[in-house]
Amino acid sequence: MQRTTSILQMFPQKLRLYFEQAAKYEDLAEIRIRCRQPVMLRRGRKEYYLAADGTMQEERPEECLVFNVGQVESIFVHLCQYSPYAYGEELRQGFITVAGGHRIGVSGQVLSENKSIRSIRNIRFLNMRISHEVKGAADAVLRFIIQKDMPCNTMLIAGPGMGKTTLLRDLIRQLSDGFVLDGRKIQGYTVGVVDERSELGGCYLGIAQNHLGTRTDILDCCPKAEGMIMLIRSMAPRVIAVDEIGTSEDIHAIEYAMQCGCRLIASVHSLDMDEASKKPILGDLIRRR
């Protein structure tokens, strides 16, 4: 019920009726709103069009719900609590995070200055990614990454929409809270999370909306490479967790963290190990194990 309420609260009161039925589905993963195009929903790996009566259908998009410019703007302003300027830093990165940990991707007219993005205006496209906590998702994985009561350096490799962030989130929670392995209680570790896009903790006003464990410290909306080094210097984590590594800066920070005795848990955006191994920077890290 709480999750359903948080989804509906993303919309102005007069538009909530359209989403009441969809918000009740536990597997609702995404709501796509594009100005003057049919509203689309994703449940699991299947896409649906949203009809004007709130039902979902796989065909006949011409009969489905379409929002005009004013309606899309009203949703966006509502998401920003009627103060878009307060979300300026997040918007420059193309998203905002709202209560419930849901992340809203935005697209529109980009204003740049000196080759840097200054802001985004005329928002016409919204991608509402519904936050999911699946407690126990990492149960089957833990035994493969724990050696001598410590986690191994671990990469979770998967393509888009395969659940790697959900798995990583539950791994963080269990490593932080402690867990039972082969009948033995393993005490939790201090975990530092660099949540560059607010997808792991889903922080809203500095408070994590997802439970990442009692021994977890979070750097929200912080670049991964800088955040890993900051956490090592300030919070002394035994484990560092990050989502979707890939840049040369990320790899250098990972190597620094490993030299400091930290264990790394990270996700990688790739279809499989073979594809990940062919990436110029990441591949070298994999070959060196």
Order of alpha helices (4+ residues) and beta strands (2+ residues): alpha-beta-beta-beta-beta-alpha-alpha-beta-beta-beta-alpha-beta-beta-beta-alpha-beta-beta-beta-beta-alpha-beta-alpha-beta-alpha-alpha
